[in-house]
Amino acid sequence: MFRVKGANFRFIAVDPGYDRCGYMLGSVVSSAFDVLDYGYITTNASQPIPIRLLELGRDFKTLLVNFKPNYLFIEKVFFTVNKKTGLNIAKVIGVLEFLAANRKIKILELSPNSIKKTVTGQGRASKHQVEYMVRQLFKEEFNFSVDDVADAFAVGYAGMVELLRT
């Protein structure tokens, strides 16, 4: 799908959330980039946050065990008007990063603005602009019926670009 210079690695890119956590599994082998899988993990909204974190962690661990990525690309939590939501997303990030670190997976945190800038060329792009560019970049019809999946693709693309820059 994409051509990249001399890199071989697997990654999981995540748009963290406790209602829905979007992910994209990618691989770079012999200079070719491929999307291997994508989707989202949901939790039971009627459960308290600790139980939801447990559900999310269990499902995420299964992805890590089955896919064996070298890298986790994850969007950093940003300041939000709703502090409770921001704190809960920070907890999700903590669980995901703990699970990745426990499996010795390298973690690359990306700010929302850096993701937007890499994908669209401007750090203050709208969600619509990001999704539009993700569709243009990947040139395939992926099911982005849930915006968390499109966001995970954006995180994956930005993470891959950042990693290849270094």
mmCIF file of the C-alpha atoms, coordinates in Angstrom:
data_MODEL
# 
_entry.id   MODEL 
# 
loop_
_atom_site.group_PDB 
_atom_site.id 
_atom_site.type_symbol 
_atom_site.label_atom_id 
_atom_site.label_alt_id 
_atom_site.label_comp_id 
_atom_site.label_asym_id 
_atom_site.label_entity_id 
_atom_site.label_seq_id 
_atom_site.pdbx_PDB_ins_code 
_atom_site.Cartn_x 
_atom_site.Cartn_y 
_atom_site.Cartn_z 
_atom_site.occupancy 
_atom_site.B_iso_or_equiv 
_atom_site.pdbx_formal_charge 
_atom_site.auth_seq_id 
_atom_site.auth_comp_id 
_atom_site.auth_asym_id 
_atom_site.auth_atom_id 
_atom_site.pdbx_PDB_model_num 
ATOM 1   C CA . MET A 1 1   ? 0.000   0.000   0.000  1.00 0.00 ? 1   MET A CA 1 
ATOM 2   C CA . PHE A 1 2   ? 2.746   2.499   1.018  1.00 0.00 ? 2   PHE A CA 1 
ATOM 3   C CA . ARG A 1 3   ? 6.424   2.215   0.208  1.00 0.00 ? 3   ARG A CA 1 
ATOM 4   C CA . VAL A 1 4   ? 8.844   2.988   3.033  1.00 0.00 ? 4   VAL A CA 1 
ATOM 5   C CA . LYS A 1 5   ? 12.630  2.740   3.139  1.00 0.00 ? 5   LYS A CA 1 
ATOM 6   C CA . GLY A 1 6   ? 14.346  -0.207  4.790  1.00 0.00 ? 6   GLY A CA 1 
ATOM 7   C CA . ALA A 1 7   ? 12.105  -0.816  7.778  1.00 0.00 ? 7   ALA A CA 1 
ATOM 8   C CA . ASN A 1 8   ? 10.523  -3.965  9.186  1.00 0.00 ? 8   ASN A CA 1 
ATOM 9   C CA . PHE A 1 9   ? 8.132   -3.653  12.108 1.00 0.00 ? 9   PHE A CA 1 
ATOM 10  C CA . ARG A 1 10  ? 4.587   -4.297  13.304 1.00 0.00 ? 10  ARG A CA 1 
ATOM 11  C CA . PHE A 1 11  ? 2.501   -1.817  15.221 1.00 0.00 ? 11  PHE A CA 1 
ATOM 12  C CA . ILE A 1 12  ? -0.824  -1.263  16.862 1.00 0.00 ? 12  ILE A CA 1 
ATOM 13  C CA . ALA A 1 13  ? -2.207  2.261   16.669 1.00 0.00 ? 13  ALA A CA 1 
ATOM 14  C CA . VAL A 1 14  ? -4.849  3.311   19.177 1.00 0.00 ? 14  VAL A CA 1 
ATOM 15  C CA . ASP A 1 15  ? -7.362  6.098   19.602 1.00 0.00 ? 15  ASP A CA 1 
ATOM 16  C CA . PRO A 1 16  ? -7.981  5.612   23.344 1.00 0.00 ? 16  PRO A CA 1 
ATOM 17  C CA . GLY A 1 17  ? -11.455 5.702   24.816 1.00 0.00 ? 17  GLY A CA 1 
ATOM 18  C CA . TYR A 1 18  ? -13.450 3.816   27.413 1.00 0.00 ? 18  TYR A CA 1 
ATOM 19  C CA . ASP A 1 19  ? -16.722 3.673   25.448 1.00 0.00 ? 19  ASP A CA 1 
ATOM 20  C CA . ARG A 1 20  ? -14.950 2.757   22.218 1.00 0.00 ? 20  ARG A CA 1 
ATOM 21  C CA . CYS A 1 21  ? -11.241 2.290   21.703 1.00 0.00 ? 21  CYS A CA 1 
ATOM 22  C CA . GLY A 1 22  ? -10.320 2.344   18.022 1.00 0.00 ? 22  GLY A CA 1 
ATOM 23  C CA . TYR A 1 23  ? -7.332  0.376   16.813 1.00 0.00 ? 23  TYR A CA 1 
ATOM 24  C CA . MET A 1 24  ? -5.427  -0.367  13.624 1.00 0.00 ? 24  MET A CA 1 
ATOM 25  C CA . LEU A 1 25  ? -2.852  -3.118  13.226 1.00 0.00 ? 25  LEU A CA 1 
ATOM 26  C CA . GLY A 1 26  ? -0.158  -2.398  10.663 1.00 0.00 ? 26  GLY A CA 1 
ATOM 27  C CA . SER A 1 27  ? 2.964   -3.974  9.300  1.00 0.00 ? 27  SER A CA 1 
ATOM 28  C CA . VAL A 1 28  ? 5.971   -2.669  7.420  1.00 0.00 ? 28  VAL A CA 1 
ATOM 29  C CA . VAL A 1 29  ? 7.915   -5.483  5.734  1.00 0.00 ? 29  VAL A CA 1 
ATOM 30  C CA . SER A 1 30  ? 10.416  -5.188  2.897  1.00 0.00 ? 30  SER A CA 1 
ATOM 31  C CA . SER A 1 31  ? 9.453   -1.565  2.295  1.00 0.00 ? 31  SER A CA 1 
ATOM 32  C CA . ALA A 1 32  ? 5.702   -2.282  1.992  1.00 0.00 ? 32  ALA A CA 1 
ATOM 33  C CA . PHE A 1 33  ? 3.100   -1.050  4.470  1.00 0.00 ? 33  PHE A CA 1 
ATOM 34  C CA . ASP A 1 34  ? -0.092  -3.025  5.016  1.00 0.00 ? 34  ASP A CA 1 
ATOM 35  C CA . VAL A 1 35  ? -3.123  -2.736  7.245  1.00 0.00 ? 35  VAL A CA 1 
ATOM 36  C CA . LEU A 1 36  ? -3.569  -6.167  8.795  1.00 0.00 ? 36  LEU A CA 1 
ATOM 37  C CA . ASP A 1 37  ? -6.680  -5.530  10.870 1.00 0.00 ? 37  ASP A CA 1 
ATOM 38  C CA . TYR A 1 38  ? -8.684  -2.724  12.411 1.00 0.00 ? 38  TYR A CA 1 
ATOM 39  C CA . GLY A 1 39  ? -11.720 -2.191  14.551 1.00 0.00 ? 39  GLY A CA 1 
ATOM 40  C CA . TYR A 1 40  ? -12.719 -1.033  17.980 1.00 0.00 ? 40  TYR A CA 1 
ATOM 41  C CA . ILE A 1 41  ? -13.116 -2.392  21.464 1.00 0.00 ? 41  ILE A CA 1 
ATOM 42  C CA . THR A 1 42  ? -16.248 -1.489  23.400 1.00 0.00 ? 42  THR A CA 1 
ATOM 43  C CA . THR A 1 43  ? -17.034 -1.720  27.082 1.00 0.00 ? 43  THR A CA 1 
ATOM 44  C CA . ASN A 1 44  ? -20.304 -2.071  28.950 1.00 0.00 ? 44  ASN A CA 1 
ATOM 45  C CA . ALA A 1 45  ? -21.439 1.467   29.773 1.00 0.00 ? 45  ALA A CA 1 
ATOM 46  C CA . SER A 1 46  ? -23.519 0.225   32.715 1.00 0.00 ? 46  SER A CA 1 
ATOM 47  C CA . GLN A 1 47  ? -20.383 -0.983  34.510 1.00 0.00 ? 47  GLN A CA 1 
ATOM 48  C CA . PRO A 1 48  ? -18.157 1.175   36.743 1.00 0.00 ? 48  PRO A CA 1 
ATOM 49  C CA . ILE A 1 49  ? -14.890 2.462   35.230 1.00 0.00 ? 49  ILE A CA 1 
ATOM 50  C CA . PRO A 1 50  ? -12.633 -0.139  36.946 1.00 0.00 ? 50  PRO A CA 1 
ATOM 51  C CA . ILE A 1 51  ? -14.653 -2.992  35.386 1.00 0.00 ? 51  ILE A CA 1 
ATOM 52  C CA . ARG A 1 52  ? -14.626 -1.254  32.007 1.00 0.00 ? 52  ARG A CA 1 
ATOM 53  C CA . LEU A 1 53  ? -10.845 -0.867  32.235 1.00 0.00 ? 53  LEU A CA 1 
ATOM 54  C CA . LEU A 1 54  ? -10.595 -4.583  33.001 1.00 0.00 ? 54  LEU A CA 1 
ATOM 55  C CA . GLU A 1 55  ? -12.745 -5.436  29.946 1.00 0.00 ? 55  GLU A CA 1 
ATOM 56  C CA . LEU A 1 56  ? -10.728 -3.134  27.719 1.00 0.00 ? 56  LEU A CA 1 
ATOM 57  C CA . GLY A 1 57  ? -7.425  -4.442  29.049 1.00 0.00 ? 57  GLY A CA 1 
ATOM 58  C CA . ARG A 1 58  ? -8.441  -8.062  28.512 1.00 0.00 ? 58  ARG A CA 1 
ATOM 59  C CA . ASP A 1 59  ? -9.417  -7.424  24.878 1.00 0.00 ? 59  ASP A CA 1 
ATOM 60  C CA . PHE A 1 60  ? -6.359  -5.290  24.195 1.00 0.00 ? 60  PHE A CA 1 
ATOM 61  C CA . LYS A 1 61  ? -4.049  -7.929  25.672 1.00 0.00 ? 61  LYS A CA 1 
ATOM 62  C CA . THR A 1 62  ? -5.574  -10.476 23.273 1.00 0.00 ? 62  THR A CA 1 
ATOM 63  C CA . LEU A 1 63  ? -4.664  -8.198  20.343 1.00 0.00 ? 63  LEU A CA 1 
ATOM 64  C CA . LEU A 1 64  ? -1.104  -7.855  21.655 1.00 0.00 ? 64  LEU A CA 1 
ATOM 65  C CA . VAL A 1 65  ? -0.693  -11.603 22.196 1.00 0.00 ? 65  VAL A CA 1 
ATOM 66  C CA . ASN A 1 66  ? -2.122  -12.545 18.795 1.00 0.00 ? 66  ASN A CA 1 
ATOM 67  C CA . PHE A 1 67  ? -0.501  -9.786  16.746 1.00 0.00 ? 67  PHE A CA 1 
ATOM 68  C CA . LYS A 1 68  ? 2.864   -9.352  18.549 1.00 0.00 ? 68  LYS A CA 1 
ATOM 69  C CA . PRO A 1 69  ? 3.534   -5.718  17.595 1.00 0.00 ? 69  PRO A CA 1 
ATOM 70  C CA . ASN A 1 70  ? 6.912   -4.049  18.076 1.00 0.00 ? 70  ASN A CA 1 
ATOM 71  C CA . TYR A 1 71  ? 5.312   -0.653  18.684 1.00 0.00 ? 71  TYR A CA 1 
ATOM 72  C CA . LEU A 1 72  ? 2.262   0.916   20.252 1.00 0.00 ? 72  LEU A CA 1 
ATOM 73  C CA . PHE A 1 73  ? 1.340   4.267   18.695 1.00 0.00 ? 73  PHE A CA 1 
ATOM 74  C CA . ILE A 1 74  ? -1.127  6.053   20.942 1.00 0.00 ? 74  ILE A CA 1 
ATOM 75  C CA . GLU A 1 75  ? -2.752  9.461   21.012 1.00 0.00 ? 75  GLU A CA 1 
ATOM 76  C CA . LYS A 1 76  ? -1.855  11.475  24.112 1.00 0.00 ? 76  LYS A CA 1 
ATOM 77  C CA . VAL A 1 77  ? -4.660  12.668  26.309 1.00 0.00 ? 77  VAL A CA 1 
ATOM 78  C CA . PHE A 1 78  ? -5.367  16.324  25.749 1.00 0.00 ? 78  PHE A CA 1 
ATOM 79  C CA . PHE A 1 79  ? -6.971  18.895  27.994 1.00 0.00 ? 79  PHE A CA 1 
ATOM 80  C CA . THR A 1 80  ? -10.709 18.573  27.801 1.00 0.00 ? 80  THR A CA 1 
ATOM 81  C CA . VAL A 1 81  ? -13.513 20.701  29.147 1.00 0.00 ? 81  VAL A CA 1 
ATOM 82  C CA . ASN A 1 82  ? -14.925 17.649  30.925 1.00 0.00 ? 82  ASN A CA 1 
ATOM 83  C CA . LYS A 1 83  ? -12.199 16.783  33.438 1.00 0.00 ? 83  LYS A CA 1 
ATOM 84  C CA . LYS A 1 84  ? -13.877 13.497  34.413 1.00 0.00 ? 84  LYS A CA 1 
ATOM 85  C CA . THR A 1 85  ? -13.745 12.304  30.796 1.00 0.00 ? 85  THR A CA 1 
ATOM 86  C CA . GLY A 1 86  ? -10.109 13.387  30.487 1.00 0.00 ? 86  GLY A CA 1 
ATOM 87  C CA . LEU A 1 87  ? -9.166  11.520  33.651 1.00 0.00 ? 87  LEU A CA 1 
ATOM 88  C CA . ASN A 1 88  ? -10.925 8.362   32.510 1.00 0.00 ? 88  ASN A CA 1 
ATOM 89  C CA . ILE A 1 89  ? -9.182  8.481   29.126 1.00 0.00 ? 89  ILE A CA 1 
ATOM 90  C CA . ALA A 1 90  ? -5.867  8.931   30.961 1.00 0.00 ? 90  ALA A CA 1 
ATOM 91  C CA . LYS A 1 91  ? -6.707  5.755   32.897 1.00 0.00 ? 91  LYS A CA 1 
ATOM 92  C CA . VAL A 1 92  ? -7.342  3.919   29.620 1.00 0.00 ? 92  VAL A CA 1 
ATOM 93  C CA . ILE A 1 93  ? -3.977  5.097   28.288 1.00 0.00 ? 93  ILE A CA 1 
ATOM 94  C CA . GLY A 1 94  ? -2.339  3.894   31.498 1.00 0.00 ? 94  GLY A CA 1 
ATOM 95  C CA . VAL A 1 95  ? -3.844  0.409   31.140 1.00 0.00 ? 95  VAL A CA 1 
ATOM 96  C CA . LEU A 1 96  ? -2.874  0.138   27.454 1.00 0.00 ? 96  LEU A CA 1 
ATOM 97  C CA . GLU A 1 97  ? 0.658   1.396   28.038 1.00 0.00 ? 97  GLU A CA 1 
ATOM 98  C CA . PHE A 1 98  ? 1.090   -0.933  31.029 1.00 0.00 ? 98  PHE A CA 1 
ATOM 99  C CA . LEU A 1 99  ? 0.065   -3.927  28.925 1.00 0.00 ? 99  LEU A CA 1 
ATOM 100 C CA . ALA A 1 100 ? 2.396   -2.876  26.094 1.00 0.00 ? 100 ALA A CA 1 
ATOM 101 C CA . ALA A 1 101 ? 5.345   -2.200  28.408 1.00 0.00 ? 101 ALA A CA 1 
ATOM 102 C CA . ASN A 1 102 ? 4.758   -5.538  30.124 1.00 0.00 ? 102 ASN A CA 1 
ATOM 103 C CA . ARG A 1 103 ? 5.280   -7.221  26.731 1.00 0.00 ? 103 ARG A CA 1 
ATOM 104 C CA . LYS A 1 104 ? 8.338   -5.029  25.995 1.00 0.00 ? 104 LYS A CA 1 
ATOM 105 C CA . ILE A 1 105 ? 6.536   -3.186  23.203 1.00 0.00 ? 105 ILE A CA 1 
ATOM 106 C CA . LYS A 1 106 ? 7.992   0.236   22.446 1.00 0.00 ? 106 LYS A CA 1 
ATOM 107 C CA . ILE A 1 107 ? 5.522   3.082   23.015 1.00 0.00 ? 107 ILE A CA 1 
ATOM 108 C CA . LEU A 1 108 ? 5.252   6.221   20.919 1.00 0.00 ? 108 LEU A CA 1 
ATOM 109 C CA . GLU A 1 109 ? 2.823   8.843   22.241 1.00 0.00 ? 109 GLU A CA 1 
ATOM 110 C CA . LEU A 1 110 ? 1.596   11.386  19.718 1.00 0.00 ? 110 LEU A CA 1 
ATOM 111 C CA . SER A 1 111 ? -0.174  14.655  20.432 1.00 0.00 ? 111 SER A CA 1 
ATOM 112 C CA . PRO A 1 112 ? -3.489  15.330  18.687 1.00 0.00 ? 112 PRO A CA 1 
ATOM 113 C CA . ASN A 1 113 ? -1.957  18.346  16.924 1.00 0.00 ? 113 ASN A CA 1 
ATOM 114 C CA . SER A 1 114 ? 1.056   16.388  15.641 1.00 0.00 ? 114 SER A CA 1 
ATOM 115 C CA . ILE A 1 115 ? -1.257  13.664  14.299 1.00 0.00 ? 115 ILE A CA 1 
ATOM 116 C CA . LYS A 1 116 ? -3.416  16.234  12.523 1.00 0.00 ? 116 LYS A CA 1 
ATOM 117 C CA . LYS A 1 117 ? -0.358  18.023  11.122 1.00 0.00 ? 117 LYS A CA 1 
ATOM 118 C CA . THR A 1 118 ? 1.158   14.795  9.787  1.00 0.00 ? 118 THR A CA 1 
ATOM 119 C CA . VAL A 1 119 ? -2.093  13.591  8.233  1.00 0.00 ? 119 VAL A CA 1 
ATOM 120 C CA . THR A 1 120 ? -3.531  16.858  6.887  1.00 0.00 ? 120 THR A CA 1 
ATOM 121 C CA . GLY A 1 121 ? -0.662  19.344  6.902  1.00 0.00 ? 121 GLY A CA 1 
ATOM 122 C CA . GLN A 1 122 ? -2.223  21.505  9.599  1.00 0.00 ? 122 GLN A CA 1 
ATOM 123 C CA . GLY A 1 123 ? -2.286  20.954  13.351 1.00 0.00 ? 123 GLY A CA 1 
ATOM 124 C CA . ARG A 1 124 ? -5.750  22.375  13.885 1.00 0.00 ? 124 ARG A CA 1 
ATOM 125 C CA . ALA A 1 125 ? -7.596  20.318  11.270 1.00 0.00 ? 125 ALA A CA 1 
ATOM 126 C CA . SER A 1 126 ? -11.158 19.207  11.990 1.00 0.00 ? 126 SER A CA 1 
ATOM 127 C CA . LYS A 1 127 ? -12.141 15.565  12.536 1.00 0.00 ? 127 LYS A CA 1 
ATOM 128 C CA . HIS A 1 128 ? -13.799 15.655  9.097  1.00 0.00 ? 128 HIS A CA 1 
ATOM 129 C CA . GLN A 1 129 ? -10.570 16.858  7.451  1.00 0.00 ? 129 GLN A CA 1 
ATOM 130 C CA . VAL A 1 130 ? -8.564  14.126  9.198  1.00 0.00 ? 130 VAL A CA 1 
ATOM 131 C CA . GLU A 1 131 ? -10.995 11.387  8.113  1.00 0.00 ? 131 GLU A CA 1 
ATOM 132 C CA . TYR A 1 132 ? -11.019 12.733  4.546  1.00 0.00 ? 132 TYR A CA 1 
ATOM 133 C CA . MET A 1 133 ? -7.218  12.628  4.381  1.00 0.00 ? 133 MET A CA 1 
ATOM 134 C CA . VAL A 1 134 ? -7.089  9.144   5.947  1.00 0.00 ? 134 VAL A CA 1 
ATOM 135 C CA . ARG A 1 135 ? -9.358  7.926   3.140  1.00 0.00 ? 135 ARG A CA 1 
ATOM 136 C CA . GLN A 1 136 ? -7.124  9.635   0.559  1.00 0.00 ? 136 GLN A CA 1 
ATOM 137 C CA . LEU A 1 137 ? -3.922  8.248   2.067  1.00 0.00 ? 137 LEU A CA 1 
ATOM 138 C CA . PHE A 1 138 ? -5.099  4.669   2.299  1.00 0.00 ? 138 PHE A CA 1 
ATOM 139 C CA . LYS A 1 139 ? -6.823  4.589   -1.121 1.00 0.00 ? 139 LYS A CA 1 
ATOM 140 C CA . GLU A 1 140 ? -9.027  1.721   0.006  1.00 0.00 ? 140 GLU A CA 1 
ATOM 141 C CA . GLU A 1 141 ? -12.488 1.573   1.399  1.00 0.00 ? 141 GLU A CA 1 
ATOM 142 C CA . PHE A 1 142 ? -12.170 0.788   5.049  1.00 0.00 ? 142 PHE A CA 1 
ATOM 143 C CA . ASN A 1 143 ? -15.271 0.860   7.198  1.00 0.00 ? 143 ASN A CA 1 
ATOM 144 C CA . PHE A 1 144 ? -15.010 4.052   9.204  1.00 0.00 ? 144 PHE A CA 1 
ATOM 145 C CA . SER A 1 145 ? -18.578 3.907   10.484 1.00 0.00 ? 145 SER A CA 1 
ATOM 146 C CA . VAL A 1 146 ? -17.075 4.681   13.890 1.00 0.00 ? 146 VAL A CA 1 
ATOM 147 C CA . ASP A 1 147 ? -14.820 7.742   13.976 1.00 0.00 ? 147 ASP A CA 1 
ATOM 148 C CA . ASP A 1 148 ? -12.556 6.060   16.545 1.00 0.00 ? 148 ASP A CA 1 
ATOM 149 C CA . VAL A 1 149 ? -11.376 3.696   13.787 1.00 0.00 ? 149 VAL A CA 1 
ATOM 150 C CA . ALA A 1 150 ? -10.552 6.553   11.399 1.00 0.00 ? 150 ALA A CA 1 
ATOM 151 C CA . ASP A 1 151 ? -8.714  8.242   14.273 1.00 0.00 ? 151 ASP A CA 1 
ATOM 152 C CA . ALA A 1 152 ? -6.708  5.048   14.905 1.00 0.00 ? 152 ALA A CA 1 
ATOM 153 C CA . PHE A 1 153 ? -5.703  5.027   11.210 1.00 0.00 ? 153 PHE A CA 1 
ATOM 154 C CA . ALA A 1 154 ? -4.543  8.635   11.596 1.00 0.00 ? 154 ALA A CA 1 
ATOM 155 C CA . VAL A 1 155 ? -2.537  7.695   14.708 1.00 0.00 ? 155 VAL A CA 1 
ATOM 156 C CA . GLY A 1 156 ? -1.029  4.747   12.818 1.00 0.00 ? 156 GLY A CA 1 
ATOM 157 C CA . TYR A 1 157 ? -0.030  6.843   9.844  1.00 0.00 ? 157 TYR A CA 1 
ATOM 158 C CA . ALA A 1 158 ? 1.438   9.602   12.025 1.00 0.00 ? 158 ALA A CA 1 
ATOM 159 C CA . GLY A 1 159 ? 3.281   7.070   14.191 1.00 0.00 ? 159 GLY A CA 1 
ATOM 160 C CA . MET A 1 160 ? 4.750   5.330   11.170 1.00 0.00 ? 160 MET A CA 1 
ATOM 161 C CA . VAL A 1 161 ? 5.919   8.658   9.696  1.00 0.00 ? 161 VAL A CA 1 
ATOM 162 C CA . GLU A 1 162 ? 7.429   9.735   13.033 1.00 0.00 ? 162 GLU A CA 1 
ATOM 163 C CA . LEU A 1 163 ? 9.216   6.418   13.505 1.00 0.00 ? 163 LEU A CA 1 
ATOM 164 C CA . LEU A 1 164 ? 10.655  6.484   9.999  1.00 0.00 ? 164 LEU A CA 1 
ATOM 165 C CA . ARG A 1 165 ? 11.934  10.044  10.519 1.00 0.00 ? 165 ARG A CA 1 
ATOM 166 C CA . THR A 1 166 ? 14.185  8.950   13.357 1.00 0.00 ? 166 THR A CA 1 
# 
